[in-house]
Amino acid sequence: MSLLLACLLTVAVETIFLILFGYRDRNAVSIIVLVNVVTNLLLNLILALIGKTWITALLLECLVVAAEYLVYAFAFGRGRKLFFLTLGANVLSCGIGLLLFSPFC
């Protein structure tokens, strides 16, 4: 899967997911898009450099969830609901990406 396609998929899925749960004003959507572009590109570039294994991908995805939550918590206010929405958005986008592009599915 190309880096651009992976990024577009992630941005679309996670932005729509968070919009559905109330983060729909222009400021929120801008933050969500920017955060997802940065974290997705970093994740995929790091995986390309160190090699893709299930364990490295899982560990890096956990770091992505933590990083995204920290930015969202700063922008929108901390909360358990926001953490689980961030986790859910990432699980959803990763799962869709695996289903569409993984040779293992």
N, C-alpha and C positions, 0 to 999 in steps of 0.2 A: 504494500500500500504506500502511496506517495505521502511525503511529509505534509504537503498541502491538503490532500484529501483527508488525512487523519485529523488535521487541525480543523478543517471545515466541519467534519462530522462531529467532533467534540464540541465545538462552539455552538453548533445548531442544537444538538441534543441537550446539552447542559443549560443553555440559555432558555430554550423552550420549557424545560423542566422547571427551572426556577421562576420563570414568568407565570407558569400555572399555579405556583405556590405563593404568588403575591409580590414578587420582586419585578415589577413591571414599569416603574417610572424610568425616564430616560437616563438618569444618573445610575440607577441600579443596573440596567441593561448594559450600559457602557462599561461599568466596572466588571461585570460578569464576563463580557466578551473579552476585554483586555486581559483579565486574569487567566482565562482559559487559553487564549492564544499563547501567552508567555509560558504557562505550565505545560501545555501540550508540546510546544516546540522544544522546550528544555528536556522533557521526558523522552521524547523520541530521538533527540540528538544524543543524549546520554546513552540510551539503549543502543544506538548505532555505534557509538564509540566503545562501549564496554562489552557489547554482545547481548543478544536477547536470550534470556532464560526465563522460565516461569518465576523463579525466585527473585531475580533482579527486577523484573517487571512488577511483581507484587509489592516488593519493598519500595520501589520508586512511586508506585501508585499510592501507597500509604503516605509517602512524603508529599505527594501532590494534594491529597485530601487535606492534610494538615496545613500546608501552605495556603491553599485556597480558603480554608476556614479562617485562618488568621487574618487574611485580607478582608474577607467578608465580615468578620466579627468587628474589625476596626471600622469598616465602612457602614455597617448596618446595625451593629450592637451584638454583643455575645449572646449565645443562647443554645440550649440543647437542641431545639428545633432546627436552628440554622446549621448546626453540626450535622445532624442526620439528613437534612436536605442536601448539604454538600456531599456527604457520603453517598446518598442515593443517586444524585446526579452523576457522580463519577462511576458508580457501579453500572448504571444504565448505559452511559456512553462507552465504557470499556466493554461491556457485554455485547452491545450492538456492533462495535468494532470487531470483536472476536468472531461473532456470527457472520459478519459480512466478509471479513478479510483473512481470517485465520485458516491455515491449512489443516488445523486440528479439529475444526468443527464440521 
